[in-house]
């Protein structure tokens, strides 16, 4: 099993280099799902629950699918990108909380205050021009000058 693990490690490293660094960064559900499935598939190659080479090919197929869908989202209209990766949501507009959007995305006022502090702003929502819940789950803030 140790030899298989070493082989899977180097095969996985090679396959990820074919994809890109975004696959396992803090990104969209699109990226996270691949990470989870990828790990599950490769674990079968390590434990011997599946044939080694077909499992490696399946992992490569997943990374190439991810890369292909990301390219499709990049080269097509916004709708396809939003469908695959999601879209940003407006949480605050001109100092006013968008409570319906916040509720539907489980974002609290404290989450917005935390994002303000993290961005180096005073924790005053009335100074926010716009705040967005980004596709990655981060909250970005644009304050009035």
Backbone bond lengths (Angstrom), bond angles and torsions (degrees), N, CA, C in turn:
res aa  C-N    CA-C-N  psi(-1)  N-CA   C-N-CA  omega(-1)  CA-C   N-CA-C  phi
1 X - - - 1.445 - - 1.537 110.03 -
2 X 1.330 117.72 -34.25 1.467 120.81 179.18 1.530 111.22 -63.45
3 X 1.320 117.18 -41.28 1.464 119.66 178.19 1.528 110.80 -65.30
4 X 1.323 115.87 -40.00 1.465 119.63 177.15 1.531 110.28 -62.82
5 X 1.335 117.28 -40.53 1.461 121.16 179.79 1.530 110.76 -62.26
6 X 1.329 116.71 -42.98 1.466 120.31 177.93 1.526 110.01 -63.03
7 X 1.325 116.69 -44.49 1.463 120.69 178.09 1.521 112.10 -61.70
8 X 1.322 116.69 -43.19 1.464 120.75 179.00 1.525 110.06 -65.81
9 X 1.326 117.78 -39.53 1.461 120.88 179.22 1.528 110.72 -57.43
10 X 1.321 116.74 -50.71 1.466 119.56 -177.92 1.527 111.79 -70.18
11 X 1.311 117.69 -36.15 1.465 120.27 176.27 1.531 109.88 -64.74
12 X 1.338 117.21 -42.83 1.465 121.33 179.56 1.524 110.57 -64.40
13 X 1.322 117.11 -41.94 1.460 120.99 178.33 1.523 110.60 -60.61
14 X 1.312 116.80 -44.83 1.461 121.67 177.76 1.525 111.29 -62.20
15 X 1.317 116.95 -44.92 1.469 120.96 -178.64 1.523 110.84 -64.87
16 X 1.324 117.58 -42.79 1.470 120.71 179.09 1.524 110.20 -62.96
17 X 1.322 118.16 -37.52 1.465 120.40 177.87 1.521 110.62 -64.34
18 X 1.322 118.29 -28.60 1.464 121.47 174.99 1.529 109.41 -67.72
19 X 1.337 116.36 -39.30 1.463 120.82 177.84 1.509 108.69 -73.37
20 X 1.304 118.22 -120.03 1.455 121.49 174.32 1.517 109.42 -160.23
21 X 1.324 115.95 172.00 1.465 121.07 -175.53 1.519 113.00 -67.20
22 X 1.323 119.72 -19.49 1.453 122.59 -176.58 1.518 113.26 -65.88
23 X 1.310 117.57 -23.75 1.455 120.37 -171.98 1.523 111.99 -53.62
24 X 1.325 117.29 -40.76 1.452 119.22 -175.62 1.524 113.22 -113.28
25 X 1.318 117.73 11.90 1.455 120.86 174.78 1.518 110.01 -79.83
26 X 1.332 115.86 179.02 1.467 119.14 176.73 1.518 107.01 -79.40
27 X 1.293 116.32 101.17 1.445 120.54 -175.39 1.518 111.37 -140.65
28 X 1.294 114.89 -150.97 1.455 121.57 -173.22 1.532 111.76 -78.28
29 X 1.314 115.04 168.84 1.468 120.74 175.06 1.521 110.14 -57.73
30 X 1.319 116.59 -34.60 1.465 123.47 176.29 1.533 110.56 -52.71
31 X 1.330 117.16 -44.88 1.460 121.73 -179.47 1.531 111.52 -75.68
32 X 1.306 116.65 -41.12 1.462 121.40 -177.16 1.526 111.26 -65.52
33 X 1.321 116.65 -40.60 1.467 120.59 179.44 1.519 110.58 -59.53
34 X 1.345 116.56 -43.27 1.455 118.67 178.20 1.523 110.21 -60.52
35 X 1.331 116.98 -42.96 1.461 120.19 -179.47 1.517 112.84 -58.39
36 X 1.312 115.89 -42.67 1.467 120.61 -179.39 1.532 110.68 -67.31
37 X 1.314 116.36 -48.03 1.466 119.99 -178.81 1.532 110.43 -66.00
38 X 1.312 115.89 -40.75 1.464 121.48 -179.83 1.534 110.50 -59.12
39 X 1.324 115.90 -47.36 1.464 120.02 178.79 1.518 112.10 -62.24
40 X 1.320 116.00 -40.23 1.460 120.20 179.94 1.529 111.55 -64.66
41 X 1.319 115.78 -44.01 1.468 119.90 -179.96 1.523 110.35 -63.85
42 X 1.335 116.63 -46.33 1.463 119.14 -177.35 1.520 112.64 -68.30
43 X 1.324 117.68 -29.73 1.467 118.78 178.31 1.524 110.74 -63.34
44 X 1.313 117.04 -31.95 1.469 120.33 177.97 1.526 111.25 -66.00
45 X 1.347 116.24 -33.09 1.470 119.17 177.68 1.523 110.32 -70.37
46 X 1.331 117.05 -35.27 1.471 120.19 -179.79 1.520 110.84 -69.80
47 X 1.317 117.38 -45.90 1.470 120.59 -175.41 1.522 112.95 -79.60
48 X 1.323 116.51 -12.95 1.455 119.52 -179.77 1.519 113.59 83.64
49 X 1.338 117.16 12.70 1.469 120.93 177.96 1.520 112.47 -74.69
50 X 1.319 116.19 -8.88 1.459 121.23 177.37 1.523 107.04 -144.67
51 X 1.327 117.64 154.76 1.466 120.11 178.45 1.532 110.77 -59.30
52 X 1.332 116.26 141.04 1.467 122.00 -172.89 1.532 113.02 -58.86
53 X 1.326 118.07 -61.36 1.472 120.53 -173.16 1.519 113.47 -66.89
54 X 1.317 120.97 -42.65 1.471 118.56 175.91 1.534 112.60 -60.66
55 X 1.330 116.33 -32.86 1.462 119.54 178.45 1.526 110.38 -69.46
56 X 1.310 117.45 -41.33 1.469 121.53 177.35 1.530 109.63 -62.95
57 X 1.321 117.41 -41.59 1.470 120.97 178.47 1.537 110.05 -64.81
58 X 1.320 117.68 -38.29 1.474 120.43 177.58 1.529 110.31 -63.74
59 X 1.330 117.54 -40.46 1.469 120.73 177.79 1.526 110.23 -63.89
60 X 1.315 117.38 -43.43 1.460 121.58 176.95 1.530 110.66 -60.88
61 X 1.314 116.70 -41.43 1.464 121.24 178.74 1.534 110.82 -60.15
62 X 1.325 116.83 -42.47 1.463 120.31 178.56 1.528 111.90 -62.66
63 X 1.327 117.22 -43.21 1.460 120.59 179.82 1.530 110.26 -66.28
64 X 1.319 117.51 -41.22 1.462 120.24 178.17 1.532 111.25 -66.77
65 X 1.331 117.59 -35.71 1.462 121.09 175.22 1.529 110.18 -62.20
66 X 1.336 116.01 -46.41 1.460 121.14 177.85 1.527 110.82 -58.26
67 X 1.318 115.94 -47.37 1.463 120.85 -179.43 1.533 110.51 -63.45
68 X 1.316 117.63 -41.15 1.468 121.77 179.39 1.524 112.43 -65.81
69 X 1.337 117.05 -43.81 1.466 119.96 178.54 1.523 111.35 -66.86
70 X 1.334 116.98 -37.19 1.469 120.17 176.71 1.529 110.33 -64.06
71 X 1.328 117.25 -40.68 1.464 120.64 177.46 1.523 110.72 -65.95
72 X 1.323 117.40 -40.22 1.463 121.20 176.95 1.525 110.61 -61.10
73 X 1.310 116.97 -44.07 1.468 121.00 178.31 1.521 111.05 -63.04
74 X 1.321 117.17 -36.51 1.466 121.41 -179.24 1.529 111.72 -70.46
75 X 1.320 116.35 -40.66 1.463 120.87 -172.52 1.523 114.93 -92.04
76 X 1.300 118.35 -4.37 1.461 120.21 -179.59 1.520 109.60 -112.08
77 X 1.305 114.49 -175.33 1.464 118.50 -177.36 1.522 112.14 -67.86
78 X 1.293 115.74 169.98 1.464 122.41 -176.83 1.524 111.80 -58.43
79 X 1.305 118.49 -34.36 1.460 121.87 -177.07 1.513 113.74 -57.46
80 X 1.330 117.27 -42.60 1.466 120.76 -179.90 1.524 109.57 -67.52
81 X 1.336 117.11 -43.31 1.464 120.35 178.11 1.513 111.44 -61.49
82 X 1.333 116.63 -42.01 1.462 120.38 178.38 1.519 111.36 -65.67
83 X 1.319 116.87 -37.02 1.466 120.60 179.05 1.527 110.92 -65.27
84 X 1.321 116.82 -42.81 1.457 121.33 -176.65 1.521 111.72 -79.07
85 X 1.347 116.83 -44.39 1.454 120.68 -171.50 1.518 114.71 -108.30
86 X 1.316 118.44 -11.55 1.457 121.28 -176.40 1.515 110.22 91.75
87 X 1.334 116.72 -178.11 1.458 119.88 178.49 1.522 109.65 -143.12
88 X 1.322 115.09 159.95 1.462 121.20 -179.52 1.529 109.46 -70.22
89 X 1.322 116.04 149.98 1.468 123.00 178.49 1.526 108.81 -120.26
90 X 1.338 116.85 137.95 1.465 121.80 179.15 1.526 108.90 -81.51
91 X 1.343 115.56 119.54 1.461 121.64 -179.85 1.534 112.33 -97.90
92 X 1.335 115.84 -34.40 1.465 121.87 179.20 1.511 107.47 -136.47
93 X 1.323 115.48 135.14 1.463 120.54 177.28 1.525 107.57 -133.59
94 X 1.335 115.82 120.66 1.466 122.63 179.98 1.528 112.10 50.87
95 X 1.320 116.16 46.30 1.461 121.76 176.07 1.513 115.04 78.08
96 X 1.323 118.14 3.33 1.461 121.67 -178.87 1.523 110.13 -110.63
97 X 1.321 115.30 126.28 1.460 120.93 177.86 1.521 110.03 -65.99
98 X 1.299 116.25 135.96 1.466 122.65 175.22 1.528 106.76 -95.74
99 X 1.315 114.64 80.41 1.475 121.29 -169.06 1.533 113.45 -60.00
100 X 1.298 117.98 -37.09 1.473 120.62 -179.85 1.534 110.21 -63.87
101 X 1.320 116.04 -44.49 1.471 120.52 178.33 1.528 109.57 -65.68
102 X 1.329 116.22 -42.23 1.470 120.07 178.91 1.522 110.48 -60.51
103 X 1.315 116.84 -46.44 1.468 120.94 -178.91 1.521 111.25 -62.68
104 X 1.332 116.74 -45.17 1.468 119.50 -177.29 1.530 112.51 -68.20
105 X 1.343 117.03 -18.68 1.463 120.66 179.25 1.530 112.77 -111.35
106 X 1.338 116.46 10.20 1.474 123.05 177.81 1.528 112.38 55.30
107 X 1.323 116.15 43.20 1.459 122.23 176.80 1.520 107.51 -108.31
108 X 1.325 115.99 128.97 1.462 120.55 179.95 1.525 110.21 -99.28
109 X 1.318 114.86 166.63 1.461 120.31 175.20 1.529 109.72 -60.88
110 X 1.323 117.03 -36.19 1.469 120.69 177.37 1.528 111.83 -62.68
111 X 1.336 117.78 -34.73 1.467 120.82 176.53 1.529 110.36 -62.49
112 X 1.318 116.25 -41.11 1.463 120.62 179.75 1.531 110.39 -68.58
113 X 1.331 117.04 -41.36 1.464 120.61 176.88 1.530 111.01 -61.92
114 X 1.310 116.92 -39.61 1.472 121.05 176.43 1.520 110.87 -61.24
115 X 1.340 116.79 -43.90 1.466 120.61 179.04 1.530 110.61 -63.26
116 X 1.314 117.10 -38.00 1.468 120.87 176.41 1.528 110.72 -60.85
117 X 1.321 116.02 -48.85 1.468 120.31 -179.71 1.529 110.87 -62.86
118 X 1.325 116.60 -42.22 1.464 120.90 -179.59 1.532 111.92 -63.49
119 X 1.326 116.38 -30.61 1.467 120.82 179.21 1.526 111.84 -85.67
120 X 1.336 117.14 -0.30 1.452 121.15 177.23 1.515 114.88 85.03
121 X 1.331 116.22 17.28 1.463 121.03 178.94 1.522 109.84 -99.42
122 X 1.325 115.75 158.99 1.466 118.77 173.64 1.521 108.09 -69.87
123 X 1.322 116.99 145.67 1.471 120.02 -177.03 1.533 112.12 -77.15
124 X 1.332 115.54 68.63 1.462 122.20 -179.92 1.529 108.76 -129.60
125 X 1.312 115.85 104.65 1.465 121.28 -175.40 1.529 111.92 -61.73
126 X 1.311 117.95 -28.14 1.472 120.09 -178.68 1.528 112.10 -65.48
127 X 1.351 118.33 -17.60 1.466 121.88 177.88 1.524 113.13 -86.09
128 X 1.323 117.15 -2.89 1.468 120.38 -176.97 1.527 109.70 -83.61
129 X 1.323 115.33 123.30 1.471 120.95 172.74 1.529 108.99 -75.45
130 X 1.341 115.24 -46.71 1.467 120.79 177.00 1.523 109.07 -157.05
131 X 1.316 116.57 142.68 1.459 122.84 173.38 1.524 107.53 -130.90
132 X 1.318 115.84 137.04 1.453 121.35 -175.73 1.517 111.10 -124.54
133 X 1.310 116.49 141.53 1.453 122.21 165.91 1.521 104.91 -88.67
134 X 1.329 116.17 108.39 1.462 121.07 -175.06 1.525 111.11 -77.08
135 X 1.321 115.94 167.12 1.470 121.25 -179.07 1.513 111.67 -60.84
136 X 1.317 117.58 -26.67 1.458 121.71 -179.13 1.529 111.89 -79.91
137 X 1.353 117.45 -11.60 1.445 121.15 -175.98 1.518 112.51 99.34
138 X 1.329 117.99 -9.53 1.462 121.91 176.09 1.525 109.46 -74.39
139 X 1.332 115.66 156.33 1.457 121.53 174.18 1.520 107.18 -107.66
140 X 1.330 116.68 122.15 1.463 121.13 176.53 1.526 108.35 -104.64
141 X 1.330 115.05 146.21 1.461 121.70 -172.76 1.527 109.43 -126.97
142 X 1.332 116.81 132.57 1.473 123.62 169.26 1.513 106.48 -116.66
143 X 1.339 116.26 114.56 1.462 120.43 -178.86 1.517 110.86 -98.53
144 X 1.334 115.46 156.02 1.459 121.28 173.72 1.525 108.11 -67.20
145 X 1.312 115.98 145.59 1.477 119.21 -179.04 1.498 111.49 -73.67
